[in-house]
Amino acid sequence: MAKKRKACRECHYINEPDNQTCNNCGSSSLTEDWAGYVVITHPEQSEVATEMNVSEAGGYALKVR
């Protein structure tokens, strides 16, 4: 069975399953308990990115528990 990717509790960035720290913000608070997925390609032009306080392109969880 494949490992689930982990979402950062701080910035909601989706990380690979083997990561111990977030590739986006460096936090070690990662969890497999998340829902929803959005890909931000141009954060400087995105209203969704503005609402989520995202400044880097990538995949983000909408809800992190």
C-alpha distance (Angstrom), angle and dihedral (degrees) to the residues before:
residue distance angle dihedral
M1 . . .
A2 3.80 . .
K3 3.78 120.5 .
K4 3.80 117.5 -113.0
R5 3.77 119.5 -115.7
K6 3.80 116.0 -112.5
A7 3.79 128.6 -123.7
C8 3.78 122.2 -146.9
R9 3.81 113.0 -118.5
E10 3.81 90.0 -148.3
C11 3.83 104.5 48.7
H12 3.87 102.6 6.7
Y13 3.83 92.2 -125.2
I14 3.82 113.3 155.9
N15 3.82 112.2 -122.3
E16 3.79 133.4 -172.4
P17 3.84 116.0 -90.2
D18 3.82 94.9 -109.6
N19 3.82 95.9 52.1
Q20 3.79 117.2 112.8
T21 3.82 94.2 -171.2
C22 3.80 133.2 35.2
N23 3.80 115.4 -94.4
N24 3.80 89.6 -147.3
C25 3.82 106.6 45.9
G26 3.82 104.8 5.9
S27 3.82 95.3 -119.6
S28 3.80 117.8 149.0
S29 3.81 91.9 -150.2
L30 3.82 100.5 104.6
T31 3.80 127.8 154.1
E32 3.80 139.7 -175.5
D33 3.83 89.3 -147.6
W34 3.79 103.3 94.0
A35 3.82 138.7 117.6
G36 3.79 137.1 -155.2
Y37 3.77 126.4 27.5
V38 3.78 132.1 -137.6
V39 3.79 128.3 178.0
I40 3.79 115.3 -147.4
T41 3.82 112.2 -160.2
H42 3.82 102.4 166.9
P43 3.80 107.7 23.2
E44 3.81 93.4 175.9
Q45 3.84 90.0 61.7
S46 3.82 99.2 36.1
E47 3.79 125.5 101.0
V48 3.81 88.9 -164.5
A49 3.81 90.4 54.7
T50 3.80 89.9 49.4
E51 3.82 91.2 50.9
M52 3.82 91.2 48.5
N53 3.85 93.5 43.2
V54 3.82 90.8 -121.0
S55 3.80 119.4 157.8
E56 3.84 100.6 167.0
A57 3.80 127.5 66.8
G58 3.81 116.5 -114.6
G59 3.78 145.7 85.6
Y60 3.81 119.3 -47.4
A61 3.80 135.4 -174.9
L62 3.79 116.1 -123.4
K63 3.81 94.7 -151.1
V64 3.81 125.5 26.4
R65 3.81 121.8 -174.6
